[in-house]
Amino acid sequence: MKRTGIILFICISLSQHIFALDWIDEHLDDSHIVNNDKEEVPSAVGLPLQSDLEAEKEGKNDEIVLPDDIEEPRSETQKVEIVENKHSKHKAFLIDFSQAELQHAQTLESLSLSTQAHAAYNRAIDVAAVKGRESLLQAILARAGFYLRHRDLDGAESDYRAAMELVDIERRYSLAEYVAGVYAQQGFWEESLPWYSRKIGADPKSVSGYTERAYAYVKLNRYRTALLDYDVALSLTDDASTKARIEFEKAKLYFALGDKERADLSFSRSPQTATHLRIRAEFYRSENRVNEAIEAYAKLINQNPQTASEHALYAEWLALQGRVDEAQKEFEKAVALAPQDPSIVARRAHFFMEQQEFDLALQDYTRAINLDIDAAHRYADRARLLDKMKAYDLAIADFSRAIDLEPTRAFRYNERAGSYRRRGQVQLALNDYAQALRLDPGNVTAQRGWSELQHQR
């Protein structure tokens, strides 16, 4: 009897204790853990954040010509990867999920139990606060990541700021770098900017701080401010490779801003590797600057003499400049390097067609078809050549094969209708225009062709 009374007493005590813990979970005010006060963003040496905004509005960098219509850089801008000699000073910041409470929160989140996961992250912070500063820091960062994954930017920012208050000064660089990277990885470029600035504030000579912030500005289409950051980065590094890669990014931005002279200057200081030369050549091609494009492709071929596509591109630009014999030699090199590549063979066929060498073009188009027998556009290419040669029956046969392979492409019917018209088969042409309009009611070519033939009947 006495033992039963003791057991009953223990059960009652435990139930009261559990109730108390639940009440604490519901009512505990943990606002003292998270600092919601506005924190002033550290200024970067030589480029305060406020001056960034003023430069955008007032155009202080007068040397850069800003056109009315700013283009997107035509090649994807790349973040300049910097290897700084500071590994011992700035260690990478990592989150430790070894705490059982955080593992439980992660598990709930992975099961899409967001409400329960949020509560678990809160409990993990409560438990970590008792364990010590480092545990609390890890728990707060984990919850910040949860907020960010659920697009709660205010919650994430509040936690990240609280985390910054917990770390010693010597760790602020690494934490700022970590947070900026997390924001950037998820596409929150605006939110990443203050953290890149904190990184710079913690180490004003950080080249990567400026190049990474410049990349974020580019993502936000703030090219002028990005150029300012790239210039600061250039002044801080003595590494020739890093300087060249920064100049390459500047060149693309100058192109987008319409400042061709500075783009050319930065390109001349850029790396001369095949990858960089290829993009450089593409920029010149987009501007229809034939001489510069040919020069870039010539350098590219010297770097990559065994790449068929480079020879083909070079040949096409030589042809545009009227250097037909040189172009033909480059096409021969391209085909010799990739004799089984139908696209290379077809490009030479197009070159021959442009030079009125119809027999050679026909051979190459047929060869391309044999290499890629189920590609509709290969038959259409040969059909256009046959139409030029006035071999309308053969052209119609090839257009029909292309239609068999792609029966829902309206423009294929328009092309065959043109051959029917030139062959004098008006009704068949009308049928094709009608089919094109059924597939694409707004097709202007089909509308015009139909109307013209109706008036001729």
Secondary structure, DSSP 8 states (H G I E B T S, - for coil): -HHHHHHHHHHHHHHHHHHHHHHHHHH---TTTS--S------BTTB-HHHHHHHHHH---TTS---SS----SS---------S-TTTS--------SHHHHHHHHHHHTT-HHHHHHHHHHHHHHHHHH-HHHHHHHHHHHHHHHHHTT-HHHHHHHHHHHHHHS-GGGHHHHHHHHHHHHHHTT-HHHHHHHHHHHHHH-TT-HHHHHHHHHHHHHTT-HHHHHHHHHHHHHH---HHHHHHHHHHHHHHHHHHT-HHHHHHHHHTS--SHHHHHHHHHHHHHTT-HHHHHHHHHHHHHH-TT-HHHHHHHHHHHHHTT-HHHHHHHHHHHHHH-TT-HHHHHHHHHHHHHTT-HHHHHHHHHHHHHHSTT-HHHHHHHHHHHHHTT-HHHHHHHHHHHHHH-TT-HHHHHHHHHHHHHHT-HHHHHHHHHHHHHH-TT-HHHHHHHHHHHHH-
